[in-house]
Amino acid sequence: MLLGDLERALTFATQLAPSNVEILLNYADIYSLMGEKAKASEVYLQILASAPASQVEVVRIQALAHLGRHQEALIAIDEYLAEYPDSAEAFYVKSLIQTLIEEKYSAMASLKKSIDLGWSPSFYRLSWFKTLCHSPSLELRIGTEHFTYLCQVQITN
């Protein structure tokens, strides 16, 4: 039910601001989490086509990662971090990419850095990070509540 409410809210937000790539990213992520990969891919591609790279680079990099363009995403996030080394969001995105390509140790290091820089551990509740559940330090890093949600709760539609 919550995902349905969120999807309706994002549909409305997209209608109000159709060129807002942050809203589009959330919309694509909801499709992905609901298992609607084709719809998610369509919106991720729309993100890549709709905004100049310099304006929303981190959003574009996430779209690349979710489209399976991992090497391109990893190169881009490293370039971004070279310019913005204290970006908590960028380290979150790097952790996402590393998780998707199953580099668990690197993903945990980036996760730690993102949280140390102020990123909310609640973002690590998303199912993309489920493969990190076997990491001995995950619960310590994101907290018991988020760890339990990610590693023991299944979202059903």
ABEGO torsion letter per residue (X at the ends): XAAAAAAAAAAAAAAABAABAAAAAAAAAAAAAAGBAAAAAAAAAAAAAABBAAABAAAAAAAAAAAGBAAAAAAAAAAAAAABAABAAAAAAAAAAAAAAGBAAAAAAAAAAAAAAGBBAAAAABAAAAAAAABAAAAAAAEAAAAAAAAABBBBX
